[in-house]
Amino acid sequence: MKAPANRNVYVVGYGAATPLGRTFPETWQRAARGESGLRRLTRCQVDTRNNVVGEIPDWDPETLDFVDKKEAYNWNADFVLLTMAVCREALAHAGIEMDDTIGPRTACLVGSALNGSDAYRTAMDNYLNRGPLKISPYLLPNLCANLPAGKAGMLEGFTGPIFSPQGACASGNHAIGIGARMIRDGDCDVALVGGVDTCLIPEIIHGFANMLATISIGPKDRAYADPGQASRPFSRDRKGMVLSEGGGVLVLAADDVVAAHGLKARAEVLGIGWTSDAFHFTQPNAATIIRAIHGAIDDAGLAPGDIQYVNAHGTSTPKGDLTEIECLRSVFGPHLDRMPVSSNKSQIGHSLGAAAAIEAALAIEGMQQGIILPTINHLPDPKFDDIDVVPDRARHQAHEIVLSNAFGFGGTNCCVVLRGF
């Protein structure tokens, strides 16, 4: 194998669709205003109190300019068309137009936790009620993890490597890490990296509810009257995460490509740290999370005291939030007293494989704007008295080095250090 090219890797654009908006600008504007995108489920019917979710507002694939009724019918796994839309937005934000030079050197790595589970549900319904001949011939492509990236390539005209990093709820950060390494080493010049999940179907909602992962909201809960208060990371009454759909894609480019094409470098991918727990399929392992955080900081060539803000995984679960803060205390020591730590999931819920990519994009925009997004719905917890969680409203504060954490089922951890410009 050739020696690594050792190029610097920059973020030159991004796109997102979240419960706060169908595009990244819509998402950012509402996030900066401290709003919540959570509401009671409208996608389907479920028989559970775990019925507050994050839905992309007015999501209808047929409104996309590249989708007609036939395309929407055949590609009924929403993560396919959503990935195409978010990739198109990210490339437009980056100002990249595919040509014979860039197209063959552009990769696409989009991870997902649950892939085309919505298409499988439709196929099973057809099989049981209409017979086996009514199963769509598009079913298997709709289930393939790499198909969203492949369809994005067909839409935009790039022919570099495409695949789906499968890191559960850390998939977005795994995509950033692998894409950055590929660019650094010279395997490609540009990479669209991120994650997507469209998981709001009854089986998935009930599955999370039955494993006590999502919040159950009774009449006495403050989210009963106001569903926007359901996700409350680091709050003393946190009771579980809020399941969301969404997609996020960042465009990475090599330093020489940025210079040659006059692209705007919005941030640099400085460091990646990744570990696995070998502990439990859902419960976190502090020792290996600490290693992942240290690994990202060390890979960036920094010391813990150089980090200026932590974009936390912060899912709003009792055990998860406590473990993450304990890990941050171990890594940062007294420096943590002076460093903000906030969770975007308070506003958009947990979009599984999409979460880390969306959060990285929000963190980068925050560095661009000099804004740290808040942890809304916060009621102080004595266990976290020493932590500045940026409660309830965004803060104007210049910062340029961010640690963004992501952890997933199966015991997978991936942390990214970004430097903004």
Buried (B, 14 or more C-beta within 10 A) or exposed (E): EEEEBEBBBBBBBBBBBBBBBBBBBBBBEBBBEBBBBBBEBEBBEBEBBBBBBBBBBEBEBEEBEBBEEEBBEBBBBBBBBBBBBBBBBBBBBBEBEBEEEBBBBBBBBBBBBBBBBBBBBBBEEBBEEEEEEEBBEBBEBBBBBBBBBBBBBEBBBBBBBBBBBBBBBBBBBBBBBBBBBBBBBBBBBBBBBBBBBBBBBBBBBBBBBEEEBBBBBEEEBBBBEBBBBBBBBBBEBBBBBBBBBBBBBBBBBBBEBBEEBEBBBBBBBBBBBBBBBEEEEBEBBBEBBBBBBBBBBBBBEBEBEBBBBBBBBBBBBBEBBBBBBBBBBBBBEEBBEEBBBBBBBBBBBBBBBBBBBBBBBBBBBBBBBEBBBBBBBBEEBEBBEEBBBBBEEBBEEEBBBBBBBBBBBBBBBBBBBBBBE
